[in-house]
Amino acid sequence: MNHTRKNKISQQHQKRLENIAQMLKEMRFSEGLNQDGFADNGVSRRQIQRGESGCNISLQKLFTILDCYEGYTLSDFFEGMQ
């Protein structure tokens, strides 16, 4: 069965989601964490997987994930993204 997205995402937005995913992966790797390392902060492994695979996560969830890391601000996170 062929499933299609409810809301089609433009190529530009998909590229942004991919950039966010890559940044989240790099941050986690640089901290030496695995995807289970966020449970104490209320973030499930599945939520990390969704963010790191370029799925459309909510801003609130992105903020929660970013709060798990020390020293990253929103401006740091989005620096260089278009």
Buried (B, 14 or more C-beta within 10 A) or exposed (E): EEEEEEEEEEEEEEBBBEBBBEBBBEBBEEEEBEBEBBEEEEBEEEBBEBBBEBEEBEEEBBEBBBEBBEEBEEEEBEEEEE
